[in-house]
Amino acid sequence: MRFRRNKLSASTVGLVLVLVCTLDAAKVNKHKPWIETTYHGIVTENDDKVLLDPPLIALDKDAPLRYAESFEVTLTEEGEICGFRIHGQNVPFEAVVLDKSTGEGVIRAKDKLDCELQKEHTFTIQAYDCGEGPDGANMKKSHKATVHIQVNDLNEYSPVFKEKSYKATVIEGKKYDSILKVEAVDADCSFQFSQICNYEIVSPDVPFTIDKDGLIKNTEKLSYGKEHMYKLTVTAYDCGKNRASEDVLVKISVKPTCKPSWQGFNKRIEYEPGTGSLALFPSMHLETCDEPITSIRATIELETNHIGKGCDRDTYSEKSLHKLCGASSGTVELLPAPSSSVNWTVGLPTDNGHDSDQVFEFNGTQAVKVPDGLVSTSLKEPFTVSVWMRHGPGANEKETILCNSDKTDMNRHHYSLYVHNCRLILLLRQDPLEAENYKPAEFHWKLDQVCDKEWHHYVVNVEFPTVTLFVDGATFEPFLVTEDYPLHASRIETQLTIGACWQGGNARMVQFFRGNLAGLMIRSGKLENKKVIDCLYTCKEGLDVQLPEEVASSVKVEFNPNQSTLTVEGDDIDAFDKVMQHISYLNSRQFPTPGIRHLRISTTVKCFNEDSCVTMPEAEGYVMVLQPEEPKISLSGIDHFARSAAEFESPEGVTLFPELRIVSTITREVEADATDSEATEGADDDPTVQETVVSEEIMHNLDTCEVTVVGDELDAEHEGLEVYMYQLQQRGLEMSSSHIGLVITGVNTMANYEQVLHLIRYKNWHTEALFDRKFKLVCSELNRRYISNDFKVEVNVIHTANPVDHVNSALVQPNFINPVHHASVDLSGHNLVNAHQASVVPSAATIVIVVCVSFLVFMIILGVFRIRSAHQHTMRDQENGKENEMDWDDSALTITVNPMETYEDQHSSEEEDDEEEEESEDGEEEDDITSAESESSEDDEGGEQEDQQAASRQQQLEWDDSTLTY
């Protein structure tokens, strides 16, 4: 039975006493202690006392005997519970008996508990009595009861934010439901203390609020102009009202209203000539404002219409360009640049052809006649007409580009190319010798290009009855062909005109052209092939792109023919951006035309519904091509020499430029080094210095060299300039001549031009009255864009008493030379100097002596009249101050000296010696010494002086006196 202490009545106690008294003293410990099967307890962390439900009490049926310790009330000291035993591993609890007689006990923690480490503990417990008996082996154990203990939490931890700081970006003018979320956590183990119950923005007066879940939103529309960034301080509270240990910083950036556009590129892009490709948009990207994009198409346009004839091209003559492009011979240039040998275009206004192509302007009142014989009167089929033209909308009148019509009496047009109502029309009348029947006579093309005020390249290939037109390299067939009868046979000559058509019957020009023309060419007997046409039209500048391998398959790229327009299509924004970043500008000209090239990017974006969901504004910029370093072409060589009259009259003539040198130099500004900077400090604040650098061979190109006579024009009856035509043709050069000189044309290296100019010879068949002739040489690059210095050469004629022809004298280097860079000496007289004298310039006294002797010689040979003529020529040159040197070829002379001159020669020599001694005493060095001084110097200095004399013999006046008779 179970007895409770508080319920025992007096009668019960008496009954128990009676029972106890009547029990057999010899009875054994038969019963086990009894406890509850399950216990639930609660303990607070940092405390050791456990509150159990129900309380821990053990009972025993053997009471009140010694072994009946399970009774709560016993009458004997032996009825006790000896203890409780806990089973389990690492159980942080122990069970203690409070009262052995009642069996009451408690469970308590061995150490302080931490809820955060373990919130619940479960283990088993047993009670055992004190029934040991005489041998101590009769102890009884109760069954095992399960104990569940929960550790109650204390609010010992504060909230902590998961991130050290938070960032967000918003667009101005929008009110957001949520901008970002902050989140804090609490390390406490209980629900109450581990939950965050509240967030709070600590920063005052900010247009933001935060809710209990940590969501931040703006309370008003934000303005980028008012504030670019807001910085907020936020804290958190747990449900135990503990505040966060550290507040957190929240940064909210305000962006301007998103506008879809291209971003990240410079509007001004500088291009330095000669640097190859230049990336135009290396950092550019497309901003779509997070719209769901499905496709992108961008068109990049490079505007070059204002440069030359639509873009940057080589500005050589049109004939030279045809050769460079591989065209065969037979091409005639009808609008060449004006020169000494080509003058029919002199009166036309031009852009002077310096930075870009030379073009001719026709204002409706101007026209030019092509000289007779330049083009055959009847073009032989097949033939080609090509021209560059810029023409705008005009009046309803015919405007003639090229016309071949009757020169007199009649107004018939044999063939012409003209514009009428934005149509290009070719008129080609049949040969009158053919059968008189209808044949195609007019071919019409209706083209927008004719009236768009832009430059276009037109090529008409005629192989009757087929006529093909190429415009900017593209083929066009005539939309209308009209027929006509052939012209009647006539002996009237024809007149070829440009810019209008000549009416022979009225002797006036009609059908004037209004616009610009350039490069008008006719080739008879052969058609222009497509390769040459494309080469003539191709620009030297344009857009380029090198596709990265990883995006080559996902992006489509297309160019227009002259690479001024580039189209890019794709659906991947990242890949599209990479392609745009690889687009570059390239100008392959050595000396490009400087100036601005505008860039325009037009973009179309589509979304999932195939509509243009985003409107992309045009992006604009420009490429600034910097001024190229201009080359300076320098001509140098022998600028004054003399030859015998026999050489001028020989079949070979006299070589004008035997030692000519052509050099192109460029002046660059370079940084001064430290030494130079210190040396010039205080003298010049500019840290740059000028330095001349010889250009490399690739830059050594010329397209024209012109030799002109200075003074009287060439008389074709007895003089002329010649050059070996074989040498010209071998180098692809051409030559034209006139009464004032000759012109060599064609694009070639400076070295080749040097070789050809060395071969130019001057011949004169009547030299009796000729004493000198002067010539000027000028060379140029890129159709006179860069022009050399004027190199002038003077050739003197030496007249001899017994002239002997020297067959190969033209091939021998001249004995008398005077390089341009040396000081010149007087060439007026035929100065006679001993061959062994030092290389010096004669003094005035010596010149007087030599002149006198020369006069005597010429008196014997030619007479008094020739002596006076030579003397006048000598005195004229002396008055001009010429200081040039001259060799004297006297191999064929036989001279007889008048003995009466001996005294005068000696007297002059003595005066000369006195003058030189006075100058020597003053310590002055003179360039001119006398022959007497030379002999004295030889006596003093011996063989060493002779070596110096031999080295400078090219600058002395020589006289061979081996045949003189005194």
Order of alpha helices (4+ residues) and beta strands (2+ residues): alpha-beta-beta-beta-beta-beta-beta-beta-beta-beta-beta-beta-beta-alpha-beta-beta-beta-beta-beta-beta-beta-beta-beta-beta-alpha-beta-beta-beta-beta-beta-beta-beta-beta-beta-beta-beta-beta-beta-beta-beta-beta-alpha-beta-beta-beta-alpha-beta-beta-beta-beta-beta-alpha-beta-beta-alpha-beta-beta-beta-alpha-beta-beta-alpha-beta-beta-beta-beta-alpha-alpha-alpha-alpha-alpha
